[in-house]
């Protein structure tokens, strides 16, 4: 029973971490109609920047965090200005291919700059676990879950109740129409990438705090994909529920099926759930349904 509870609770917290990563997917998509395949690489780049400031330059942890967040925001703005802005109004396929190219470029940049060896990230949170009855839970994951819930509430309010948030949503519908209405398309897309950059670094801090890391940790972007698609690419609030569903299903699969099928089921099971849900509801659980006239 204790093992089952441990798998469920840890799975739920990991699912919330995936939801935090997926939030970057959703913010860019609902603001620019771009699906960023390089999300995981940007997450891990934020972690390597934090390592550089804290370990290589030996700066205080608090200053390293501030610099890592600032660098990630600047990185998001550079990506938007140099790579995405020339493609405003272009076909979706061109935008998708650009983000795939960005994925390859950032992964190569990380390998060339930091190498393939393991880098130890200094702990930002206390390494002492949180004791809940007989269970010991990773403190970083607990904080990560709290961050995810807080950010989902904050950005849901931002996109639904602020002028800038509503403009960013309108821009995503159609760049050309938004331009004709006098909306600042370039500012909206730049803001989305800047916010996503900051979220990537927050995800990285939670993910690798006090752990060893290589460039392969960028696979967290792929792991977060089922959460984004299950929630719906326009739903920020739905990410919390989707993250919990994916995380708990992972925990249950690991507990009941890994021992029978000799491991690995927990990592694959979220994609199975994602496929089933998308076959029934392609827009995800909370995605917007669109009606097109033919």
C-alpha positions as CSV (number, residue, x, y, z in Angstrom):
1,X,0.0,0.0,0.0
2,X,2.8,2.4,0.9
3,X,4.5,1.6,-2.4
4,X,1.3,2.4,-4.3
5,X,0.8,5.7,-2.5
6,X,4.5,6.6,-3.2
7,X,4.1,5.9,-6.9
8,X,0.8,7.9,-7.1
9,X,2.1,11.0,-5.2
10,X,5.5,11.1,-6.9
11,X,3.8,10.5,-10.3
12,X,1.4,13.4,-9.7
13,X,4.3,15.7,-8.8
14,X,6.3,14.6,-11.8
15,X,3.1,15.2,-13.9
16,X,2.9,18.8,-12.5
17,X,6.6,19.3,-13.5
18,X,5.7,18.2,-17.0
19,X,2.8,20.6,-17.0
20,X,5.2,23.4,-16.1
21,X,7.3,22.5,-19.1
22,X,4.2,22.2,-21.3
23,X,3.1,25.6,-20.2
24,X,5.8,27.0,-22.4
25,X,4.4,25.0,-25.4
26,X,0.9,26.4,-24.7
27,X,1.9,30.1,-24.2
28,X,3.8,30.2,-27.5
29,X,1.1,28.3,-29.4
30,X,-1.8,30.4,-28.2
31,X,0.1,33.6,-28.7
32,X,1.9,32.9,-32.0
33,X,0.3,29.7,-33.4
34,X,3.8,28.1,-33.3
35,X,4.4,24.7,-31.9
36,X,7.9,24.9,-30.5
37,X,9.6,21.5,-30.9
38,X,12.8,22.9,-29.2
39,X,11.1,23.5,-25.9
40,X,13.1,20.7,-24.1
41,X,16.4,22.1,-25.5
42,X,15.5,25.6,-24.2
43,X,14.8,24.1,-20.8
44,X,18.1,22.4,-20.6
45,X,19.9,25.5,-21.9
46,X,18.5,27.4,-19.0
47,X,19.9,24.8,-16.6
48,X,23.4,24.9,-18.2
49,X,23.3,28.8,-18.0
50,X,22.6,28.4,-14.3
51,X,25.4,25.9,-13.9
52,X,27.8,28.3,-15.7
53,X,26.9,31.3,-13.4
54,X,26.9,29.3,-10.1
55,X,29.7,26.7,-10.7
56,X,32.0,28.0,-13.4
57,X,31.9,31.7,-12.5
58,X,31.2,30.8,-8.8
59,X,28.6,33.4,-8.3
60,X,26.1,33.2,-5.4
61,X,23.0,31.0,-6.0
62,X,20.6,33.8,-5.8
63,X,22.5,35.9,-8.3
64,X,23.0,32.9,-10.6
65,X,19.2,32.4,-10.6
66,X,18.5,36.0,-11.5
67,X,21.1,36.0,-14.3
68,X,19.8,32.6,-15.6
69,X,16.2,34.0,-15.8
70,X,17.4,37.2,-17.5
71,X,19.5,35.3,-20.0
72,X,16.5,33.0,-20.8
73,X,14.2,36.0,-21.4
74,X,16.9,37.5,-23.7
75,X,17.3,34.2,-25.5
76,X,13.6,34.0,-26.1
77,X,13.6,37.6,-27.5
78,X,16.6,36.8,-29.8
79,X,14.9,33.6,-31.1
80,X,11.7,35.6,-31.9
81,X,13.6,38.6,-33.4
82,X,16.1,36.6,-35.5
83,X,14.3,33.4,-36.4
84,X,10.5,33.8,-36.0
85,X,9.8,37.5,-36.9
86,X,10.8,37.1,-40.6
87,X,8.2,34.3,-40.8
88,X,5.2,36.3,-39.5
89,X,2.3,35.5,-41.8
90,X,3.9,32.5,-43.4
91,X,2.5,29.0,-43.6
92,X,2.4,26.8,-40.4
93,X,4.7,24.3,-42.0
94,X,7.5,26.8,-42.3
95,X,7.2,27.7,-38.6
96,X,7.3,24.0,-37.6
97,X,10.4,23.3,-39.6
98,X,12.1,26.3,-38.1
99,X,11.6,25.1,-34.6
100,X,12.9,21.7,-35.5
101,X,16.0,23.3,-36.9
102,X,16.2,25.3,-33.7
103,X,16.1,22.1,-31.7
104,X,19.1,20.7,-33.6
105,X,21.0,24.0,-33.4
106,X,20.5,24.3,-29.6
107,X,21.4,20.7,-28.9
108,X,24.6,21.1,-31.0
109,X,25.4,24.4,-29.2
110,X,25.1,22.8,-25.8
111,X,27.3,19.9,-26.8
112,X,30.0,22.2,-28.2
113,X,29.9,24.6,-25.3
114,X,29.5,22.3,-22.3
115,X,30.4,18.9,-23.7
116,X,28.6,15.5,-23.1
117,X,29.9,14.9,-19.6
118,X,27.7,15.1,-16.5
119,X,27.4,18.5,-14.9
120,X,26.3,18.7,-11.2
121,X,23.7,21.4,-10.6
122,X,23.9,22.9,-7.1
123,X,20.8,22.4,-5.0
124,X,18.5,25.4,-5.0
125,X,16.0,23.8,-2.6
126,X,16.8,21.9,0.5
127,X,17.9,18.3,-0.2
128,X,15.9,17.2,2.8
129,X,12.7,15.5,1.7
130,X,9.2,16.3,2.8
131,X,7.9,13.6,5.1
132,X,4.2,12.8,4.7
133,X,3.4,10.0,7.1
134,X,5.6,7.0,6.1
135,X,6.4,8.6,2.7
136,X,9.4,10.8,1.9
137,X,8.8,13.1,-1.1
138,X,11.4,15.1,-3.1
139,X,11.1,18.7,-1.8
140,X,12.0,20.1,-5.2
141,X,9.0,18.3,-6.8
142,X,6.7,19.7,-4.1
143,X,7.9,23.3,-4.8
144,X,7.6,22.5,-8.5
145,X,4.0,21.4,-8.1
146,X,3.2,24.6,-6.2
147,X,4.9,26.7,-8.9
148,X,2.9,25.0,-11.6
149,X,-0.4,25.6,-9.9
150,X,0.5,29.3,-9.2
151,X,1.7,29.9,-12.7
152,X,-1.4,28.3,-14.3
153,X,-3.6,30.6,-12.2
154,X,-1.5,33.7,-13.0
155,X,-1.3,33.1,-16.8
156,X,-5.0,32.1,-17.1
157,X,-5.9,35.4,-15.5
158,X,-3.3,37.2,-17.7
159,X,-4.7,35.9,-21.0
160,X,-8.3,36.2,-20.0
161,X,-8.4,39.5,-18.2
162,X,-5.6,41.8,-19.4
163,X,-5.5,43.8,-22.6
164,X,-2.0,42.5,-23.5
165,X,-3.1,38.9,-22.9
166,X,-6.2,39.3,-25.1
167,X,-4.2,40.9,-27.8
168,X,-1.7,38.0,-27.8
169,X,-4.6,35.6,-28.1
170,X,-6.1,37.5,-31.0
171,X,-2.8,37.7,-32.8
172,X,-2.6,33.9,-32.7
173,X,-5.8,33.6,-34.6
174,X,-4.5,35.2,-37.8
175,X,-1.4,37.4,-38.2
176,X,-2.7,39.3,-41.2
177,X,-6.1,40.1,-39.7
178,X,-4.4,41.2,-36.5
179,X,-2.1,43.5,-38.4
180,X,-5.1,45.0,-40.3
181,X,-6.8,45.6,-36.9
182,X,-3.8,47.6,-35.7
183,X,-2.6,45.0,-33.2
184,X,1.2,44.8,-32.5
185,X,1.9,41.3,-33.8
186,X,5.6,41.5,-33.3
187,X,5.3,42.6,-29.7
188,X,2.8,39.9,-28.9
189,X,5.0,37.1,-30.3
190,X,8.1,38.5,-28.6
191,X,6.3,38.6,-25.3
192,X,5.2,35.0,-25.7
193,X,8.8,33.8,-26.3
194,X,10.2,35.9,-23.4
195,X,7.6,34.4,-21.0
196,X,8.3,30.9,-22.3
197,X,12.1,31.4,-21.8
198,X,11.5,32.3,-18.2
199,X,9.2,29.3,-17.7
200,X,11.9,27.1,-19.2
201,X,14.4,28.2,-16.7
202,X,12.0,27.7,-13.8
203,X,11.3,24.2,-15.1
204,X,15.0,23.5,-15.4
205,X,15.7,24.6,-11.8
206,X,13.0,22.3,-10.4
207,X,14.0,19.4,-12.7
208,X,17.8,19.3,-12.1
209,X,18.3,21.0,-8.7
210,X,20.9,19.0,-6.8
211,X,21.2,16.5,-9.6
212,X,23.7,15.5,-12.3
213,X,22.7,16.6,-15.9
214,X,23.8,16.0,-19.5
215,X,22.4,17.4,-22.7
216,X,20.1,14.3,-22.9
217,X,18.0,15.9,-20.1
218,X,16.4,17.9,-23.0
219,X,14.2,14.8,-23.5
220,X,11.9,16.3,-20.8
221,X,10.4,18.4,-23.6
222,X,9.2,15.2,-25.3
223,X,8.0,13.8,-22.0
224,X,5.9,16.9,-21.5
225,X,4.3,16.7,-24.9
226,X,1.4,14.3,-23.8
227,X,0.5,16.8,-21.1
228,X,0.3,19.7,-23.6
229,X,-1.7,17.7,-26.1
230,X,-4.0,16.2,-23.6
231,X,-4.9,19.6,-22.1
232,X,-5.3,21.2,-25.4
233,X,-2.8,23.6,-26.9
234,X,-4.8,26.7,-26.0
235,X,-5.6,25.7,-22.4
236,X,-3.3,26.9,-19.6
237,X,-5.6,26.0,-16.7
238,X,-6.2,22.5,-18.1
239,X,-2.5,21.7,-17.9
240,X,-2.7,21.1,-14.1
241,X,-5.4,18.4,-14.6
242,X,-3.7,17.0,-17.6
243,X,-0.4,16.9,-15.7
244,X,-2.0,15.1,-12.8
245,X,-3.7,12.6,-15.1
246,X,-0.5,11.8,-16.9
247,X,1.6,11.7,-13.7
248,X,-0.8,9.4,-11.8
249,X,-1.1,7.1,-14.8
250,X,2.7,6.9,-15.0
251,X,2.8,6.0,-11.3
252,X,0.1,3.4,-11.6
253,X,1.7,1.9,-14.7
254,X,5.1,1.7,-12.9
255,X,3.5,0.1,-9.8
256,X,1.3,-2.5,-11.5
257,X,2.9,-3.1,-15.0
258,X,6.7,-2.6,-14.7
259,X,7.2,-5.7,-12.6
260,X,5.1,-7.8,-15.1
261,X,6.6,-6.4,-18.3
262,X,10.1,-5.9,-17.0
263,X,10.1,-2.1,-16.8
264,X,9.7,0.9,-19.1
265,X,5.9,0.9,-19.2
266,X,5.6,4.0,-17.0
267,X,7.6,6.1,-19.5
268,X,5.5,4.9,-22.5
269,X,2.0,4.8,-20.9
270,X,1.4,8.7,-21.1
271,X,1.8,8.5,-24.9
272,X,-0.7,5.7,-25.0
273,X,-3.3,7.8,-23.1
274,X,-2.5,10.8,-25.3
275,X,-3.2,8.8,-28.4
276,X,-6.5,7.4,-27.1
277,X,-7.7,10.9,-26.0
278,X,-6.7,12.6,-29.2
279,X,-8.5,9.9,-31.3
280,X,-11.7,10.8,-29.3
281,X,-11.1,14.5,-29.0
282,X,-8.4,15.9,-31.3
283,X,-8.4,19.3,-29.6
284,X,-7.5,17.8,-26.2
285,X,-9.6,17.9,-23.1
286,X,-9.8,21.7,-22.9
287,X,-8.6,22.9,-26.4
288,X,-10.7,25.3,-28.4
289,X,-13.0,23.8,-31.1
290,X,-12.9,25.8,-34.3
291,X,-15.7,25.9,-36.9
292,X,-14.6,26.6,-40.5
293,X,-16.8,27.5,-43.4
294,X,-16.1,25.7,-46.6
